[in-house]
Amino acid sequence: DVEMFSLTQYADGSTGSLKLTKPSRLVLNGVVSLARSDPFAYVYCQFETRSGGQWDQAGLVQSFAGNDPPNYFSLPLSAVVDVNAATDDVRIMCRSESPTTEAYFRHGSFTVVVSDR
């Protein structure tokens, strides 16, 4: 598993943690760009939210499988999830189908919009 990035991971390039005062709805949109070194790669990514120290998957999984050039690819991600007031972070996680697949984070970004349920 590779944590690509989260709201709280980098203090200099992030807005920091979420500070919710009540149960809310999060609208998440982002993109992650990966590079691969293996001839064939199957990688899947999705948003996760953290509440009480526990990470939970949010939204649908986006995946890439391929063995043709180029050796880099981007995955768009989107999710809408209802969370409790204890939710304090959002991240994008990417996983490979095989432990031998090598995929590397190139760059990415995401937005979090908070609204009432």
Beta strands, then each sheet from edge to edge (+ up, - down):
strand 1: 2-6
strand 2: 24-36
strand 3: 41-51
strand 4: 54-66
strand 5: 72-83
strand 6: 87-96
strand 7: 103-115
sheet 1: 1+ 6- 3+ 4-
sheet 2: 5+ 2- 7+
end
